[in-house]
Amino acid sequence: MSNLLTIRNLAVNFDGLPAVDRLNLEVAPGEVVGVVGESGSGKSVTMMALMGLIDAPGKVSADEITFNGQNLLKASAKARRKIIGKDIAMVFQDALSSLNPSYTVGYQIKEVLKLHEGLRGDALQRRTLELLDQVGIPDAKNRIASFPHQMSGGMNQRVMIAMAVACNPRLLIADEPTTALDVTIQAQIMELLVTLQKEHGMALVLISHDLAVVSEVAQRVAVMYAGEVIEINRVPAIFAAPHHPYTEALLAAIPEHNAGAKRLSALPGMVPGRDDRPAGCLFAPRCKYRVDDCLKARPALEAVPFHDEAALARCIKPLNLHGDANLYGGGPR
């Protein structure tokens, strides 16, 4: 099966700071891919670049960005506008700041439908009410005339989701869709996204800090660090046996893994900035497994020995290898 989305060597630079560096990512039709990593690792910037939302002084370059067989790098601005918002849609982190406070939620959903679907009159009104009902907003006939400030955070997030799925996109990007919501509402929003993904058969890229949610929803996970994808693997393999030391450290910090401990497991050091990015592995200064070779050259994102093609890691000595016990002079690390 051909990929719905293919990204090759994507780079996003802000005044010399590589926010995204040599990123490769593929998403198959109908697949759910989780993207995880610390704040500032480049998760949101990657998807903003895909949507064409990086403004100056940001600079975007890539060897390839292909969606549904179309080369987005060579597409005209008019052709991209037909794809972005219709076939590729995004749910942003903070719904209240993403929605326009000057217009009703109904007006904003209708704008999407008028632009991409050409709906007018009664058909436009019916479809808008259908979408509000579909995302679980009660009393849709009255809520359609509400302004964002008159609705709760959870309701505004549902409006954002309604706008995103209005045109039945092939790919939905959800960027921390439950940020600033209480736990009960978070669960409802995630359940809604998963339901809509299955009903529409669309691919879903879920950006999240919540590894527990990602483990339940995603089929594959991409882990990012300092602007790079450092590991990709299927669920549950990536959680059961991570291949990159950073992934291992992320999982070790989950509260459930620290039951009975006086302090949560923490990763020492800082993510490298613009002026202190090492010549070798970007994670090497914080890695307890580093050897001299880790400091010499930047490793590539490559297949992990003895694993299927889904397991990729940007590490010269991946963890949890199964097979040749003498490959690195000992058993599996």
Secondary structure as the mmCIF struct_conf table of DSSP 4:
data_model
#
loop_
_struct_conf.conf_type_id
_struct_conf.id
_struct_conf.beg_label_comp_id
_struct_conf.beg_label_asym_id
_struct_conf.beg_label_seq_id
_struct_conf.end_label_comp_id
_struct_conf.end_label_asym_id
_struct_conf.end_label_seq_id
BEND BEND1 LEU A 4 LEU A 4
STRN STRN1 LEU A 5 PHE A 14
TURN_TY1_P TURN_TY1_P1 ASP A 15 GLY A 16
STRN STRN2 LEU A 17 VAL A 27
TURN_TY1_P TURN_TY1_P2 PRO A 29 GLY A 30
STRN STRN3 VAL A 32 VAL A 36
TURN_TY1_P TURN_TY1_P3 SER A 39 GLY A 40
BEND BEND2 SER A 41 GLY A 42
HELX_RH_AL_P HELX_RH_AL_P1 LYS A 43 LEU A 50
TURN_TY1_P TURN_TY1_P4 MET A 51 GLY A 52
TURN_TY1_P TURN_TY1_P5 ALA A 56 PRO A 57
STRN STRN4 GLY A 58 SER A 61
BEND BEND3 ASP A 63 ASP A 63
STRN STRN5 GLU A 64 PHE A 67
TURN_TY1_P TURN_TY1_P6 ASN A 68 GLY A 69
STRN STRN6 GLN A 70 ASN A 71
TURN_TY1_P TURN_TY1_P7 LEU A 72 LYS A 74
BEND BEND4 ALA A 75 ALA A 75
HELX_RH_AL_P HELX_RH_AL_P2 ALA A 77 ILE A 83
STRN STRN7 ILE A 84 ILE A 84
TURN_TY1_P TURN_TY1_P8 GLY A 85 ASP A 87
STRN STRN8 ILE A 88 VAL A 91
BEND BEND5 GLN A 93 GLN A 93
HELX_RH_AL_P HELX_RH_AL_P3 ALA A 95 SER A 98
BEND BEND6 LEU A 99 LEU A 99
TURN_TY1_P TURN_TY1_P9 PRO A 101 SER A 102
BEND BEND7 TYR A 103 TYR A 103
HELX_RH_AL_P HELX_RH_AL_P4 VAL A 105 GLU A 117
HELX_RH_AL_P HELX_RH_AL_P5 GLY A 121 GLN A 134
TURN_TY1_P TURN_TY1_P10 VAL A 135 GLY A 136
BEND BEND8 PRO A 138 ASP A 139
HELX_RH_AL_P HELX_RH_AL_P6 ALA A 140 ARG A 143
TURN_TY1_P TURN_TY1_P11 ILE A 144 ALA A 145
HELX_RH_3T_P HELX_RH_3T_P1 PRO A 148 GLN A 150
BEND BEND9 MET A 151 MET A 151
HELX_RH_AL_P HELX_RH_AL_P7 GLY A 153 VAL A 165
TURN_TY1_P TURN_TY1_P12 ALA A 166 CYS A 167
BEND BEND10 ARG A 170 ARG A 170
STRN STRN9 LEU A 171 ASP A 175
BEND BEND11 GLU A 176 GLU A 176
TURN_TY1_P TURN_TY1_P13 PRO A 177 ALA A 180
HELX_RH_AL_P HELX_RH_AL_P8 VAL A 183 HIS A 200
TURN_TY1_P TURN_TY1_P14 GLY A 201 GLY A 201
STRN STRN10 ALA A 203 ILE A 207
BEND BEND12 HIS A 209 HIS A 209
HELX_RH_AL_P HELX_RH_AL_P9 LEU A 211 VAL A 217
BEND BEND13 GLN A 219 GLN A 219
STRN STRN11 ARG A 220 TYR A 225
TURN_TY1_P TURN_TY1_P15 ALA A 226 GLY A 227
STRN STRN12 GLU A 228 ARG A 234
TURN_TY1_P TURN_TY1_P16 VAL A 235 PRO A 236
HELX_RH_AL_P HELX_RH_AL_P10 ALA A 237 ALA A 240
BEND BEND14 ALA A 241 ALA A 241
BEND BEND15 HIS A 243 HIS A 244
HELX_RH_AL_P HELX_RH_AL_P11 PRO A 245 ALA A 252
TURN_TY1_P TURN_TY1_P17 ALA A 253 ALA A 253
BEND BEND16 ILE A 254 ILE A 254
HELX_RH_3T_P HELX_RH_3T_P2 PRO A 255 ASN A 258
TURN_TY1_P TURN_TY1_P18 ALA A 259 GLY A 260
BEND BEND17 LYS A 262 ARG A 263
BEND BEND18 GLY A 269 GLY A 269
BEND BEND19 ARG A 274 ASP A 275
BEND BEND20 ALA A 279 GLY A 280
TURN_TY1_P TURN_TY1_P19 LEU A 282 PHE A 283
HELX_RH_3T_P HELX_RH_3T_P3 ALA A 284 ARG A 286
TURN_TY1_P TURN_TY1_P20 LYS A 288 TYR A 289
HELX_RH_3T_P HELX_RH_3T_P4 ASP A 292 LEU A 295
TURN_TY1_P TURN_TY1_P21 LYS A 296 LYS A 296
BEND BEND21 ALA A 297 ALA A 297
HELX_LH_PP_P HELX_LH_PP_P1 ARG A 298 ALA A 300
STRN STRN13 GLU A 302 ALA A 303
HELX_LH_PP_P HELX_LH_PP_P2 VAL A 304 VAL A 304
TURN_TY1_P TURN_TY1_P22 PRO A 305 PHE A 306
BEND BEND22 HIS A 307 HIS A 307
TURN_TY1_P TURN_TY1_P23 GLU A 309 ALA A 310
STRN STRN14 LEU A 312 ALA A 313
BEND BEND23 ARG A 314 ARG A 314
BEND BEND24 ILE A 316 LYS A 317
BEND BEND25 LEU A 319 ASN A 320
BEND BEND26 GLY A 323 GLY A 323
TURN_TY1_P TURN_TY1_P24 ALA A 325 GLY A 329
BEND BEND27 GLY A 330 GLY A 331
#
